[in-house]
Each structure stands twice: as C-alpha cells, then as structure tokens.
Amino acid sequence: MIRQIDGEKDPRCLLLVFRFVPFVTKLFNVDNCYEDLFEVVSCYFPITFSQPKDDPIGITQHDLLEALTICLTSTPIFATLVLDLVFEKLGSGMDTAKLQGYDLLGYSATVFGMKGYGTALSQIFTAVRTELFQSHDDAIKTAALNCLTAVTRMVSKSPAMAVATGEANPLLHS
C-alpha cells in the first residue's frame, strides 16, 4: 500500500489516501511500518495545492488539508513524528508552513493529549513565544495564539493538572 501512495499527485487520489489511512491505522497493527506510512503522507504537508479555475471536481486546499490533518493524527504512534514535522516546518520560514504547522500542532494537541505531547511543552511554548515577538504577520501570530490556547486547554484537562489543583480528589469538594 505504501508504495502505491508514494509520489501521488492527483488531488482526487490524495483525498482518498488521506481518508483511507485513518481506517488502516485503526483496523490494523501498523507498529512495524508506521514510520514509512507517516513519511509517505507527511511529505504533502504543508498543502500548497491551488484549485484550477475551471476544475469540475471541486477539491480545495482546505479539503486536502483537513483530510491530511485527520490522517496525521489518526494514531497515537504518530505523535512524536507530528511534533518533529511541525517543528521542522515552523523553522522553514514559509508562511504557509507556519500557518498550517500551528493549526496542526493545536489540533493534534487535542487528539494526542499530554501523553503524546507532555515532553514537548517547553519546545511548543518557545516556538509560540518566538513567533509572537518576531513575526510581523498577524495571521501567523493568530495561528500561534490559537495553538497556544489548544495546548493550554490540553494541559489544564490533564490528570496531572487535576491532581495539582485538587480536582482529582472529590473529597476536597465535599
């Protein structure tokens, strides 16, 4: 399957692939091939597709990006690979990569939670802080802040935070 996906360029096929991979990761054990599977779909990130004006099919960049985001977050085994991908793209200097990178990071934090991202919190906060102080692009700053909001929400809902605030012990609230 991985060889069949490799190098695909047709947006119709890519949309099918991005929608198919989550089924594969849920139905089959991909422990032996998860890196190859991730690599073959992550090479399309960020999505730079522009829909042709006279395109009768109607696949948009948003359609592809949404399907790829769900694909890249379809299994917890992808968590560290997503982090590596996002941090690479955030350092690229491409505005599209940064915008989509912060969106993916925020979305994936809600999917993977502290178990997947707990060790990367410092790196995430550093990236957002750097963006906020150095970027001149309001859209990128907004994406970084939205990412920070999602990550902060993830941290606040974690069991460790519940223990630290006393919310994990119902006897404290009686």
C-alpha positions as CSV (number, residue, x, y, z in Angstrom):
1,M,0.0,0.0,0.0
2,I,2.8,2.4,0.9
3,R,4.5,2.0,-2.5
4,Q,1.2,2.8,-4.2
5,I,0.8,6.0,-2.4
6,D,4.3,7.2,-2.8
7,G,4.6,10.1,-5.3
8,E,0.8,10.5,-5.9
9,K,-0.1,13.9,-7.3
10,D,-3.8,13.7,-8.3
11,P,-5.8,15.6,-5.7
12,R,-8.7,13.1,-6.0
13,C,-6.4,10.2,-5.2
14,L,-4.7,12.2,-2.4
15,L,-8.0,12.9,-0.8
16,L,-8.9,9.2,-0.9
17,V,-5.5,8.3,0.6
18,F,-5.8,10.8,3.4
19,R,-9.2,9.5,4.2
20,F,-8.1,5.8,3.9
21,V,-5.0,5.9,6.1
22,P,-7.0,6.6,9.4
23,F,-9.0,3.4,8.7
24,V,-5.8,1.4,8.2
25,T,-4.3,2.8,11.5
26,K,-7.5,1.9,13.4
27,L,-8.1,-1.6,11.9
28,F,-4.5,-2.9,11.6
29,N,-1.4,-3.0,13.7
30,V,1.0,-0.6,12.0
31,D,3.8,-0.8,14.6
32,N,6.2,-2.3,12.0
33,C,5.5,0.2,9.3
34,Y,4.2,3.4,11.0
35,E,7.3,5.5,10.1
36,D,7.0,4.6,6.4
37,L,3.3,5.2,6.5
38,F,3.7,8.6,8.1
39,E,6.5,9.6,5.8
40,V,4.5,8.8,2.7
41,V,1.6,11.0,3.7
42,S,3.5,13.7,5.6
43,C,5.5,14.7,2.6
44,Y,2.4,16.5,1.4
45,F,2.5,18.8,4.4
46,P,2.0,21.7,4.1
47,I,-0.7,21.6,1.5
48,T,0.2,24.1,-1.3
49,F,-2.5,22.9,-3.8
50,S,-4.4,25.6,-5.7
51,Q,-7.6,24.6,-7.3
52,P,-7.7,25.4,-11.0
53,K,-10.3,27.9,-12.0
54,D,-12.2,25.6,-14.4
55,D,-11.9,22.5,-12.1
56,P,-15.1,20.5,-12.4
57,I,-14.1,18.2,-9.4
58,G,-14.1,21.0,-6.8
59,I,-11.4,19.7,-4.4
60,T,-10.0,22.6,-2.5
61,Q,-6.8,23.2,-0.5
62,H,-9.0,23.2,2.6
63,D,-10.4,19.7,1.8
64,L,-6.9,18.3,1.4
65,L,-5.6,20.0,4.5
66,E,-8.5,18.8,6.7
67,A,-8.2,15.2,5.4
68,L,-4.4,15.3,5.9
69,T,-4.7,16.7,9.4
70,I,-7.0,13.8,10.4
71,C,-4.7,11.4,8.7
72,L,-1.6,12.6,10.5
73,T,-3.4,12.4,13.9
74,S,-5.1,9.1,13.3
75,T,-3.0,7.1,15.7
76,P,-1.0,8.0,18.9
77,I,2.0,6.3,17.4
78,F,2.3,9.3,15.1
79,A,2.6,11.9,17.9
80,T,6.3,12.3,18.0
81,L,6.5,12.3,14.2
82,V,3.9,15.0,14.0
83,L,5.9,17.1,16.5
84,D,9.1,16.6,14.5
85,L,7.3,17.5,11.3
86,V,5.7,20.6,12.7
87,F,8.9,22.0,14.3
88,E,10.7,21.4,11.1
89,K,8.0,23.4,9.2
90,L,7.9,26.2,11.8
91,G,11.6,26.8,11.2
92,S,11.2,26.8,7.4
93,G,10.3,30.5,7.0
94,M,7.4,29.7,4.7
95,D,4.2,31.4,5.8
96,T,2.0,28.6,4.6
97,A,4.1,26.1,6.5
98,K,3.9,28.2,9.7
99,L,0.1,28.7,9.4
100,Q,-0.6,25.1,8.8
101,G,2.0,24.0,11.3
102,Y,0.4,25.9,14.2
103,D,-3.0,24.7,13.1
104,L,-1.8,21.1,13.1
105,L,0.0,21.5,16.4
106,G,-3.1,22.9,18.1
107,Y,-5.4,20.2,16.6
108,S,-3.0,17.4,17.4
109,A,-2.6,18.5,21.0
110,T,-6.3,17.9,21.5
111,V,-6.0,14.5,19.9
112,F,-2.8,13.2,21.4
113,G,-3.0,15.0,24.8
114,M,-0.3,15.1,27.4
115,K,0.7,11.5,26.8
116,G,1.8,12.4,23.3
117,Y,3.0,16.0,23.9
118,G,3.8,16.4,27.6
119,T,7.6,16.2,27.0
120,A,7.4,18.9,24.2
121,L,5.6,21.6,26.1
122,S,8.7,23.7,26.6
123,Q,9.5,23.5,22.9
124,I,5.9,24.3,21.9
125,F,5.8,27.4,24.2
126,T,9.2,28.6,23.0
127,A,8.1,28.3,19.3
128,V,4.9,30.3,20.0
129,R,6.7,32.9,22.1
130,T,9.3,33.4,19.3
131,E,6.5,33.8,16.7
132,L,4.7,36.3,18.8
133,F,7.7,38.5,19.3
134,Q,9.4,38.1,16.0
135,S,6.7,37.7,13.4
136,H,5.2,40.7,11.5
137,D,2.4,38.6,10.1
138,D,-0.9,38.9,12.0
139,A,-2.3,35.7,10.6
140,I,0.7,33.7,11.8
141,K,0.5,35.3,15.2
142,T,-3.2,34.4,15.4
143,A,-2.4,30.8,14.4
144,A,0.3,30.7,17.1
145,L,-2.1,32.1,19.7
146,N,-4.8,29.6,18.7
147,C,-2.2,26.8,19.0
148,L,-1.2,28.1,22.5
149,T,-4.9,28.1,23.5
150,A,-5.4,24.5,22.4
151,V,-2.2,23.3,24.2
152,T,-3.1,25.2,27.3
153,R,-6.5,23.6,27.3
154,M,-4.9,20.2,26.8
155,V,-2.6,20.8,29.8
156,S,-5.5,22.1,32.0
157,K,-7.5,18.9,31.3
158,S,-4.7,16.5,32.0
159,P,-4.9,14.2,35.0
160,A,-1.6,15.7,36.4
161,M,-3.2,19.1,36.4
162,A,-6.3,17.7,38.1
163,V,-4.1,16.3,40.9
164,A,-2.2,19.5,41.3
165,T,-5.3,21.6,41.6
166,G,-7.1,19.1,43.8
167,E,-9.9,18.4,41.3
168,A,-8.9,14.8,41.1
169,N,-9.9,14.3,44.7
170,P,-13.7,14.5,45.1
171,L,-13.4,14.5,48.9
172,L,-11.8,18.0,48.7
173,H,-15.0,19.4,47.1
174,S,-17.5,17.9,49.6
